[in-house]
């Protein structure tokens, strides 16, 4: 996500295509779980006015884990976050991808 590569390879060997969103953020869509037909990983938007965006502008590699509902849309709830290769905020996708958010 944080390089110029066109794909990312997950730990299990799955290769996912990198997509550049309208806001210029890089993301990849992941097939995960039964509740969400998938989830996406998205790089922090550095144009935002948030603490995470500030850390990203200072060089931190921040990736949001965004669960998607059955309609393919994401809500504003229960996002996870990976910062500099470590899970900074868990979400249900990481804990149990078959369980809907509370």
TORTOR-950908 format. One line per field, with one value per atom (N, C-alpha, C, CB): residue number from 1; residue in one letter; chain; z negated, y, x. Coordinates in nm, 4 decimals. Each point is the difference from the previous one (the first is absolute). Glycine has a CB too. Example, Ala and Ser with C-alpha at 12.3 -4.5 7.8 and 13.67 -1.06 7.14 Angstrom:
! TORTOR-950908
pos = c(1,1,1,1,2,2,2,2)
code = c(A,A,A,A,S,S,S,S)
unit = c(A,A,A,A,A,A,A,A)
zz = c(-0.7800,0.0000,0.0000,-0.1246,0.1966,-0.0060,-0.0730,0.2145)
yy = c(-0.5690,0.1190,0.1200,-0.1173,0.2223,0.1190,0.1090,-0.0628)
xx = c(1.3190,-0.0890,0.0900,-0.1892,0.1542,0.0820,-0.0770,0.1184)
This chain:
! TORTOR-950908
pos = c(1,1,1,1,2,2,2,2,3,3,3,3,4,4,4,4,5,5,5,5,6,6,6,6,7,7,7,7,8,8,8,8,9,9,9,9,10,10,10,10,11,11,11,11,12,12,12,12,13,13,13,13,14,14,14,14,15,15,15,15,16,16,16,16,17,17,17,17,18,18,18,18,19,19,19,19,20,20,20,20,21,21,21,21,22,22,22,22,23,23,23,23,24,24,24,24,25,25,25,25,26,26,26,26,27,27,27,27,28,28,28,28,29,29,29,29,30,30,30,30,31,31,31,31,32,32,32,32,33,33,33,33,34,34,34,34,35,35,35,35,36,36,36,36,37,37,37,37,38,38,38,38,39,39,39,39,40,40,40,40,41,41,41,41,42,42,42,42,43,43,43,43,44,44,44,44,45,45,45,45,46,46,46,46,47,47,47,47,48,48,48,48,49,49,49,49,50,50,50,50,51,51,51,51,52,52,52,52,53,53,53,53,54,54,54,54,55,55,55,55,56,56,56,56,57,57,57,57,58,58,58,58,59,59,59,59,60,60,60,60,61,61,61,61,62,62,62,62,63,63,63,63,64,64,64,64,65,65,65,65,66,66,66,66,67,67,67,67,68,68,68,68,69,69,69,69,70,70,70,70,71,71,71,71,72,72,72,72,73,73,73,73,74,74,74,74,75,75,75,75,76,76,76,76,77,77,77,77,78,78,78,78,79,79,79,79,80,80,80,80,81,81,81,81,82,82,82,82,83,83,83,83,84,84,84,84,85,85,85,85,86,86,86,86,87,87,87,87,88,88,88,88,89,89,89,89,90,90,90,90,91,91,91,91,92,92,92,92,93,93,93,93,94,94,94,94,95,95,95,95,96,96,96,96,97,97,97,97,98,98,98,98,99,99,99,99,100,100,100,100,101,101,101,101,102,102,102,102)
code = c(X,X,X,X,X,X,X,X,X,X,X,X,X,X,X,X,X,X,X,X,X,X,X,X,X,X,X,X,X,X,X,X,X,X,X,X,X,X,X,X,X,X,X,X,X,X,X,X,X,X,X,X,X,X,X,X,X,X,X,X,X,X,X,X,X,X,X,X,X,X,X,X,X,X,X,X,X,X,X,X,X,X,X,X,X,X,X,X,X,X,X,X,X,X,X,X,X,X,X,X,X,X,X,X,X,X,X,X,X,X,X,X,X,X,X,X,X,X,X,X,X,X,X,X,X,X,X,X,X,X,X,X,X,X,X,X,X,X,X,X,X,X,X,X,X,X,X,X,X,X,X,X,X,X,X,X,X,X,X,X,X,X,X,X,X,X,X,X,X,X,X,X,X,X,X,X,X,X,X,X,X,X,X,X,X,X,X,X,X,X,X,X,X,X,X,X,X,X,X,X,X,X,X,X,X,X,X,X,X,X,X,X,X,X,X,X,X,X,X,X,X,X,X,X,X,X,X,X,X,X,X,X,X,X,X,X,X,X,X,X,X,X,X,X,X,X,X,X,X,X,X,X,X,X,X,X,X,X,X,X,X,X,X,X,X,X,X,X,X,X,X,X,X,X,X,X,X,X,X,X,X,X,X,X,X,X,X,X,X,X,X,X,X,X,X,X,X,X,X,X,X,X,X,X,X,X,X,X,X,X,X,X,X,X,X,X,X,X,X,X,X,X,X,X,X,X,X,X,X,X,X,X,X,X,X,X,X,X,X,X,X,X,X,X,X,X,X,X,X,X,X,X,X,X,X,X,X,X,X,X,X,X,X,X,X,X,X,X,X,X,X,X,X,X,X,X,X,X,X,X,X,X,X,X,X,X,X,X,X,X,X,X,X,X,X,X,X,X,X,X,X,X,X,X,X,X,X,X)
unit = c(A,A,A,A,A,A,A,A,A,A,A,A,A,A,A,A,A,A,A,A,A,A,A,A,A,A,A,A,A,A,A,A,A,A,A,A,A,A,A,A,A,A,A,A,A,A,A,A,A,A,A,A,A,A,A,A,A,A,A,A,A,A,A,A,A,A,A,A,A,A,A,A,A,A,A,A,A,A,A,A,A,A,A,A,A,A,A,A,A,A,A,A,A,A,A,A,A,A,A,A,A,A,A,A,A,A,A,A,A,A,A,A,A,A,A,A,A,A,A,A,A,A,A,A,A,A,A,A,A,A,A,A,A,A,A,A,A,A,A,A,A,A,A,A,A,A,A,A,A,A,A,A,A,A,A,A,A,A,A,A,A,A,A,A,A,A,A,A,A,A,A,A,A,A,A,A,A,A,A,A,A,A,A,A,A,A,A,A,A,A,A,A,A,A,A,A,A,A,A,A,A,A,A,A,A,A,A,A,A,A,A,A,A,A,A,A,A,A,A,A,A,A,A,A,A,A,A,A,A,A,A,A,A,A,A,A,A,A,A,A,A,A,A,A,A,A,A,A,A,A,A,A,A,A,A,A,A,A,A,A,A,A,A,A,A,A,A,A,A,A,A,A,A,A,A,A,A,A,A,A,A,A,A,A,A,A,A,A,A,A,A,A,A,A,A,A,A,A,A,A,A,A,A,A,A,A,A,A,A,A,A,A,A,A,A,A,A,A,A,A,A,A,A,A,A,A,A,A,A,A,A,A,A,A,A,A,A,A,A,A,A,A,A,A,A,A,A,A,A,A,A,A,A,A,A,A,A,A,A,A,A,A,A,A,A,A,A,A,A,A,A,A,A,A,A,A,A,A,A,A,A,A,A,A,A,A,A,A,A,A,A,A,A,A,A,A,A,A,A,A,A,A,A,A,A,A,A,A)
zz = c(0.0000,0.0000,0.0000,-0.1223,0.0491,-0.0184,0.0965,-0.2385,0.3417,0.1006,0.1337,-0.1228,0.2293,0.1323,0.0738,0.0086,-0.0770,0.0635,0.0424,-0.1381,0.2387,0.0493,-0.0758,0.2224,-0.2991,-0.0768,-0.1376,0.2127,-0.3034,-0.1317,-0.0241,-0.0891,0.0323,-0.0306,-0.1498,0.1982,-0.2358,-0.1405,-0.0534,0.0339,-0.1654,-0.0650,0.0490,-0.2000,0.2387,0.0460,0.1489,-0.1766,0.2420,0.1413,0.0949,-0.0614,0.0091,0.0825,0.0557,-0.1367,0.2666,0.0646,0.0265,0.1063,-0.1542,0.0179,0.0814,-0.2184,0.3073,0.0850,-0.0802,0.2047,-0.1846,-0.0630,0.0889,-0.1117,0.0479,0.0685,-0.0581,0.0416,0.0435,-0.0481,0.0018,0.0867,-0.2048,-0.0135,0.0513,-0.1969,0.2073,0.0493,-0.0861,0.0899,-0.2200,-0.0890,0.0042,-0.1478,0.2437,0.0236,-0.1026,0.1044,-0.1903,-0.0982,0.0654,-0.1930,0.1610,0.0522,-0.0898,0.0986,-0.0350,-0.0772,0.0708,-0.0926,0.0184,0.0620,-0.0656,0.0514,0.0277,-0.0464,-0.0339,0.1402,-0.2580,-0.0494,-0.0142,-0.1195,0.1671,-0.0282,-0.1421,0.2456,-0.3330,-0.1389,-0.0524,-0.0343,-0.0329,-0.0833,0.0705,-0.1677,0.0910,0.0530,-0.0239,-0.0374,-0.0722,-0.0230,0.1038,-0.2466,0.2569,0.1042,0.1202,-0.1679,0.2830,0.1183,0.0228,0.1014,-0.1512,0.0039,-0.0939,0.2371,-0.2403,-0.0757,0.0870,-0.2306,0.1934,0.0749,-0.0966,0.1881,-0.1383,-0.0698,0.0746,-0.0811,0.0088,0.0659,-0.0748,0.0840,-0.0072,-0.0581,-0.0564,0.1625,-0.2682,-0.0623,0.1000,-0.2244,0.2324,0.0824,-0.0740,0.1030,-0.0490,-0.0672,0.0111,0.0458,0.0361,0.0114,-0.1120,0.2461,-0.3255,-0.1099,-0.1161,0.0686,-0.1530,-0.1187,-0.1213,0.1066,-0.1215,-0.1103,-0.0556,0.1022,-0.2208,-0.0603,0.0858,-0.2277,0.2838,0.0852,0.1259,-0.0879,0.1482,0.1203,-0.0324,0.0926,-0.2093,-0.0410,-0.0142,-0.1183,0.0539,-0.0144,0.1376,-0.2269,0.3181,0.1348,0.0728,0.0081,-0.0224,0.0622,-0.0571,0.0369,-0.1619,-0.0641,0.0333,-0.1850,0.2672,0.0458,-0.0457,0.0027,-0.0921,-0.0431,0.1155,-0.2382,0.2489,0.1003,-0.0674,0.1302,-0.1000,-0.0648,0.1028,-0.1700,0.1356,0.0859,-0.0807,0.1388,-0.0836,-0.0657,0.0520,-0.0279,-0.0627,0.0339,-0.0028,-0.0971,0.2136,0.0107,0.0388,0.0648,-0.1586,0.0330,0.0949,-0.2234,0.3181,0.0942,-0.0249,0.1715,-0.1635,-0.0169,0.1239,-0.1573,0.1517,0.1109,0.1277,-0.1650,0.1512,0.1183,0.0543,-0.0876,0.0239,0.0459,-0.0539,0.2018,-0.2812,-0.0564,-0.1399,0.1361,-0.1769,-0.1362,-0.0814,0.0805,-0.2091,-0.0912,-0.0720,-0.0285,-0.0716,-0.0766,-0.1287,0.0972,-0.1125,-0.1231,0.0134,-0.0538,-0.0561,-0.0164,0.1034,-0.0999,0.1339,0.0856,-0.0857,0.1566,-0.0978,-0.0658,0.0586,-0.0432,-0.0169,0.0513,-0.0223,-0.0446,0.1459,-0.0072,0.0130,0.0999,-0.1949,0.0058,-0.0085,-0.1063,0.2082,0.0083,-0.0232,-0.0789,0.1413,-0.0033,-0.1226,0.1336,-0.2253,-0.1222,-0.0076,-0.1181,0.0657,-0.0164,-0.1107,0.0777,-0.0403,-0.0953,-0.0515,0.1159,-0.0360,-0.0412,0.0618,-0.0192,-0.0652,0.0495,0.0497,-0.1596,0.2484,0.0433,0.0170,0.1159,-0.1004,0.0033,0.1154,-0.1064,0.2141,0.1129,-0.0440,0.1607,-0.2474,-0.0486,-0.1047,0.0473,-0.1299,-0.1099,0.0486,-0.1571,0.2325,0.0506,0.1211,-0.2314,0.3515,0.1192,0.0261,0.0923,-0.1641,0.0219,-0.0925,0.0736,-0.1730,-0.0957,0.0439,-0.1831,0.1884,0.0363,-0.1094,0.1361,-0.1025,-0.1019,-0.1035,0.1683,-0.2897,-0.1100,0.0001,-0.1367)
yy = c(-0.1194,0.1194,0.1258,-0.1260,0.1216,0.1199,0.0066,-0.0012,-0.0820,0.0060,0.0384,-0.1756,0.1638,0.0297,-0.1273,0.2042,-0.3182,-0.1278,-0.0028,-0.1141,0.0321,-0.0149,-0.1060,0.0723,-0.1564,-0.1063,-0.0102,-0.1253,0.0574,-0.0312,-0.1478,0.2366,-0.3055,-0.1422,-0.0161,-0.0638,-0.0012,-0.0223,-0.1176,0.0930,-0.1077,-0.1056,-0.1394,0.1470,-0.1652,-0.1326,-0.0227,0.0049,0.0928,-0.0135,0.0635,-0.2066,0.2525,0.0666,0.1294,-0.1016,0.1224,0.1226,0.0885,-0.1195,0.2431,0.0945,0.1194,-0.0729,0.1183,0.1150,0.1294,-0.1270,0.2207,0.1315,0.0908,-0.0310,0.1016,0.0939,0.1380,-0.1782,0.2796,0.1377,0.0620,0.0216,0.0162,0.0565,0.1431,-0.1481,0.2021,0.1363,0.1020,-0.0680,0.0372,0.0925,-0.0219,0.0058,-0.0856,-0.0307,-0.0941,0.2206,-0.2785,-0.0969,-0.1378,0.1344,-0.2057,-0.1355,-0.0979,0.0607,-0.1605,-0.0991,-0.1334,0.1783,-0.2839,-0.1301,-0.0611,-0.0332,-0.0374,-0.0654,-0.1444,0.1525,-0.1956,-0.1335,-0.0844,0.0929,-0.2161,-0.0895,-0.0541,-0.0628,0.0948,-0.0429,-0.0332,0.1417,-0.2501,-0.0281,-0.0148,0.1192,-0.1534,-0.0207,0.1200,-0.2431,0.3177,0.1175,0.1064,-0.0504,0.0867,0.0925,-0.0840,0.1751,-0.1385,-0.0727,0.0263,0.0146,0.0962,0.0291,0.1150,-0.0819,0.1176,0.1164,0.0661,-0.1054,0.2246,0.0638,0.0556,0.0562,-0.0494,0.0657,0.1300,-0.2207,0.3316,0.1287,0.0811,-0.0028,0.0588,0.0872,0.1252,-0.0871,0.1387,0.1225,0.1145,-0.0774,0.1503,0.1200,0.1121,-0.0733,0.1160,0.1007,0.1403,-0.1416,0.1594,0.1309,0.0253,-0.0130,-0.0890,0.0138,0.0766,-0.2149,0.2685,0.0725,-0.0892,0.2264,-0.3284,-0.0950,-0.0320,-0.0983,0.0405,-0.0390,-0.1039,0.0490,-0.1442,-0.1031,0.0616,-0.1683,0.2632,0.0661,0.0770,0.0182,0.0440,0.0720,-0.0961,0.1709,-0.2869,-0.0989,-0.0518,-0.0663,0.0478,-0.0457,0.1045,-0.1354,0.2615,0.1068,0.0031,0.1339,-0.1800,-0.0039,-0.1295,0.1436,-0.2302,-0.1188,-0.1339,0.1427,-0.1432,-0.1276,-0.0626,0.0831,-0.2140,-0.0723,-0.0502,-0.0683,0.1329,-0.0303,-0.0570,0.1833,-0.2988,-0.0681,-0.0274,-0.1045,0.1423,-0.0270,-0.1317,0.2481,-0.3264,-0.1246,0.0332,-0.1523,0.1493,0.0482,-0.1156,0.2306,-0.2793,-0.1052,0.0545,-0.1112,0.0285,0.0385,-0.0851,0.0700,-0.0094,-0.0722,-0.0801,0.1760,-0.2441,-0.0859,0.0798,-0.1518,0.2826,0.0837,0.0575,0.0561,-0.0912,0.0481,0.1362,-0.1315,0.1925,0.1318,-0.0139,0.0988,-0.0009,-0.0010,0.1077,-0.0868,0.0604,0.0989,0.0703,-0.1353,0.2102,0.0731,-0.0736,0.2147,-0.3362,-0.0755,-0.1061,0.0413,-0.0711,-0.1176,-0.0150,-0.1057,0.2129,-0.0094,-0.0444,0.1803,-0.2574,-0.0345,0.0855,-0.2367,0.2283,0.0791,-0.0731,0.2114,-0.2074,-0.0514,0.1213,-0.2302,0.2454,0.1128,-0.0539,0.1565,-0.1255,-0.0445,-0.1509,0.2266,-0.3027,-0.1462,-0.0662,0.0251,0.0536,-0.0561,0.0353,0.0162,-0.1075,0.0273,0.1039,-0.2348,0.3514,0.1093,0.0035,0.1306,-0.1821,-0.0044,-0.1236,0.2535,-0.3408,-0.1218,0.0304,-0.1381,0.0524,0.0047,-0.1433,0.2253,-0.2447,-0.1355,-0.0826,0.0877,-0.0247,-0.0749,-0.0783,0.1736,-0.1137,-0.0673,-0.1057,0.2071,-0.1788,-0.0913,-0.1190,0.1929,-0.1674,-0.1056,0.0551,-0.1043,0.0761,0.0601,-0.0427,0.0090,-0.1086,-0.0430,0.0704,-0.2201,0.2941,0.0667,0.1421,-0.1420,0.1824,0.1385,0.0956,-0.0793,0.2067,0.0977,0.0198,0.1147,-0.0814,0.0248,0.1456,-0.1835)
xx = c(0.0834,-0.0834,0.0879,-0.1828,0.2905,0.0826,0.1182,-0.0669,0.0640,0.1062,-0.0633,0.1400,-0.0645,-0.0539,-0.0414,0.1440,-0.1406,-0.0342,-0.1469,0.1764,-0.2058,-0.1365,-0.0776,0.0791,-0.0089,-0.0640,0.0653,-0.0562,-0.0138,0.0546,-0.0246,-0.0403,0.1383,-0.0130,-0.0197,0.1441,-0.2535,-0.0307,0.0805,-0.2309,0.2331,0.0784,-0.0388,0.0215,-0.1486,-0.0438,0.0269,-0.1752,0.2394,0.0333,-0.1005,0.1142,-0.2272,-0.1004,0.0571,-0.1855,0.1691,0.0463,-0.1211,0.1986,-0.1934,-0.1102,0.0480,-0.1042,0.0184,0.0306,-0.0147,-0.0778,0.1691,-0.0065,-0.0842,0.2275,-0.3204,-0.0890,0.0277,-0.1802,0.1810,0.0141,-0.1392,0.2413,-0.2893,-0.1339,-0.0046,-0.0409,-0.0801,-0.0193,0.0747,-0.2238,0.2413,0.0712,0.1516,-0.2023,0.2490,0.1417,0.0601,0.0191,-0.1012,0.0499,0.0065,-0.0974,0.2031,0.0183,-0.0746,0.2259,-0.2886,-0.0747,0.0039,-0.1493,0.1152,-0.0232,-0.1229,0.2479,-0.3254,-0.1209,0.0331,-0.1458,0.1038,0.0321,-0.1255,0.1982,-0.1962,-0.1124,0.0139,-0.0201,-0.0737,0.0072,-0.1392,0.2047,-0.2188,-0.1159,-0.1331,0.1206,-0.2210,-0.1338,-0.0901,0.0287,-0.0104,-0.0843,0.0311,-0.0105,0.1349,0.0431,0.0385,0.0810,-0.1321,0.0433,0.1481,-0.2314,0.2792,0.1426,0.0313,0.0143,0.1091,0.0461,0.1052,-0.0478,0.0859,0.1077,0.1027,-0.1572,0.2783,0.1097,0.0248,0.1055,-0.0998,0.0203,0.1046,-0.2368,0.3288,0.1027,-0.0662,0.1741,-0.1175,-0.0512,0.0012,0.0820,-0.1918,-0.0095,0.0736,-0.2244,0.3370,0.0821,-0.0579,0.1972,-0.3010,-0.0641,-0.1003,0.0310,-0.0612,-0.0961,0.0621,-0.1106,0.0246,0.0443,-0.0239,-0.0511,0.1345,-0.0147,0.1384,-0.2113,0.2120,0.1279,0.0709,-0.0927,0.0154,0.0604,0.0598,-0.1641,0.0938,0.0524,0.1276,-0.2333,0.2363,0.1206,0.1176,-0.1415,0.1176,0.1076,0.0444,-0.0910,-0.0038,0.0348,0.0844,-0.2118,0.1766,0.0808,0.1411,-0.2081,0.2230,0.1313,0.0755,-0.0909,0.0299,0.0706,-0.0559,0.1935,-0.2913,-0.0592,-0.0771,-0.0165,0.0229,-0.0778,-0.1267,0.2088,-0.3198,-0.1275,-0.0964,0.0364,-0.0911,-0.0963,-0.1256,0.1845,-0.2984,-0.1282,-0.0568,-0.0439,-0.0139,-0.0684,-0.1483,0.1851,-0.2487,-0.1375,-0.0922,0.0821,-0.1643,-0.0958,-0.1068,0.0414,-0.0815,-0.1047,-0.1233,0.1716,-0.2864,-0.1250,-0.0361,-0.0754,-0.0362,-0.0448,-0.0205,-0.1093,0.0782,-0.0206,0.1315,-0.2274,0.3398,0.1300,0.0382,-0.0366,-0.0512,0.0268,0.0588,-0.1876,0.2646,0.0522,-0.0693,0.2224,-0.2297,-0.0554,0.1126,-0.2091,0.1744,0.1002,0.0345,-0.0839,0.0349,0.0179,0.1086,-0.2390,0.3022,0.0852,0.1110,-0.1948,0.2614,0.1176,0.1176,-0.0876,0.1768,0.1248,0.1112,-0.0795,0.1981,0.1110,0.1318,-0.1284,0.2122,0.1370,0.0909,-0.0611,0.1519,0.0937,0.1417,-0.1689,0.2471,0.1392,0.0117,0.0745,-0.1643,0.0071,-0.0595,0.1988,-0.2556,-0.0591,-0.1477,0.2216,-0.3015,-0.1423,-0.0158,-0.0641,0.0127,-0.0183,-0.1431,0.1792,-0.2734,-0.1403,-0.0630,-0.0140,-0.0375,-0.0640,-0.1407,0.1365,-0.1834,-0.1391,-0.0475,0.0309,-0.1615,-0.0541,0.0552,-0.2054,0.2477,0.0553,0.1235,-0.0882,0.1685,0.1197,-0.0328,0.1296,-0.2304,-0.0335,-0.0812,0.0040,-0.1099,-0.0882,-0.0737,-0.0273,0.0758,-0.0585,-0.1437,0.2270,-0.2778,-0.1383,-0.0984,0.0872,-0.0353,-0.0878,-0.0296,0.0921,-0.2197,-0.0313,0.0443,-0.1946,0.2163,0.0417,-0.1087,0.1440,-0.1037,-0.0943,-0.0417,0.1040)
